[in-house]
Amino acid sequence: MELWSRVLLWELVLLQRPWGPATSDSSVVSESAVTGEAGSQAVLRCQSPRMVWTQDRLHDRQRVVHWDLGGRPGPARRLVDMYSAGEVRVYEPRDRGRLVLSPSAFQDGNFSLLIRAVEDSDAGLYTCNLHHHYCHLYESLAVRLEVTDHPRAARAHWDNEKEVLTAARGTAALLTCVNRAAVWTERHLEEAQQVVHWDRQPPGVPHDRADRLLDLYASGERRAYAPPFLRDRVAVGADAFARGDFSLRIDPLEPADEGTYSCHLHHHYCGLHERRVFHLRVAEPAALPSRPRTPPGPSPDPTLARGRSVVNVIVPEGRAHFFQQLGYVLATLLLFILLLITVVLAARQRRQGGEAGYPGGRARTRAPEPLTPSPSAGDDHADQKSAKAKGKDLNLAEFAVATGDQSSYKSENLQLDYKNNILKERVELAHSSLPAKNIDLDKEFRKEYCK
Ligand SMILES: *[C@@H]1O[C@H](CO)[C@@H](O)[C@H](O)[C@H]1NC(C)=O
């Protein structure tokens, strides 16, 4: 038992490591190669509307929750909405006092809608919509409401996409919508949370040893660290935070400017951490004779189109999320393979232990037809018994190995160094039954898989 849990633990530890701390780092949202002519101007585009500095002059009205009712003929209808610093607004007169939103929703993250007395006309598809205008975030949650005559039929279940609530006519129904993420519940934190950095790696220098060129703060503070040869030629627009445009201008470009430039956008309050990477090459003017002398690189920021629509803003994070999910799936597969190998090895050891009758533990090489009368009459019986017992818990692949061709399996010469230790372990293991161990592993596996 102990061996198994130890093996499992190590496998889990080994598998977890690569995916552990990566989340706090900014994600690279674009990487591009830019070639500029020496003597001309280069522009490295770094833009994001999500970084636009819009101080809240409207008394914290940037967040709004609204409940809509759809899923029936005609367009969806706005039922009720509430700003983070405003009152609840109920749209239909007949719904006043009947539909209830908690006034403290933006403090406790509970945006649930209470319908005091359900009517037949209330049935439909409800959506709880959260908009964060300041951070350009949007989240939506659907709940289907069905109305029944029979109080006993009232229930709630999950249809794999949303909650389906069945409420008896005349009773109260609570449509649950809870989101306690800090961005929806905290106020007054958004100021001074925006920072932009520009880094430069001279050719051949890795990212972690990049030189800082510029720090820009939303408060207006700026710090320049560029090496003297570059300092007077790099600039970011003065209204960068007002326009969300942090593009770096290098004018005029010199051959020594070559290298990798990164633009880091951080909006801590909104959870935005993005990095755009530019590989800048400087060509001799003569090398590009036929090209018109247009400033190099002013192709639009490849991520800008994404930033313009609310849906797409989420894409970079979604991509990171996708890779994380992929990582988990691969990790799970790897874990499964390791488990399979462990189980198969253990099954073999157990069987072999039954064959190798003396504690010295050197595996005996058996001829296909044994010359000595073997004690295997009992052993075979034990094998069959254990195979029968294991059959319940081992999956097909394992079972196939466990009951594989006995003669070829017995003639294998297993002179491995670890054999003695494993035999020792086997004696300990023999006291607890194998199937129970398999169940444990299975559970652990499922736990890991379902995470
Ligand atoms: C949310 O608020 C409602 C009342 O508006 C309450 O009945 C419900 O229990 C709350 N849910 C949570 C998860 O706090």
The ligand as an ORCA input file, in Angstrom:
! r2SCAN-3c Opt
* xyz 0 1
  C     -28.016     34.707     -2.852
  O     -29.030     35.583     -2.392
  C     -30.287     34.974     -2.196
  C     -31.257     36.045     -1.788
  O     -31.275     37.078     -2.737
  C     -30.193     33.884     -1.165
  O     -31.419     33.243     -0.988
  C     -29.146     32.879     -1.597
  O     -28.965     31.918     -0.618
  C     -27.837     33.572     -1.885
  N     -26.911     32.601     -2.431
  C     -25.654     32.504     -2.045
  C     -24.862     31.425     -2.681
  O     -25.178     33.237     -1.215
*
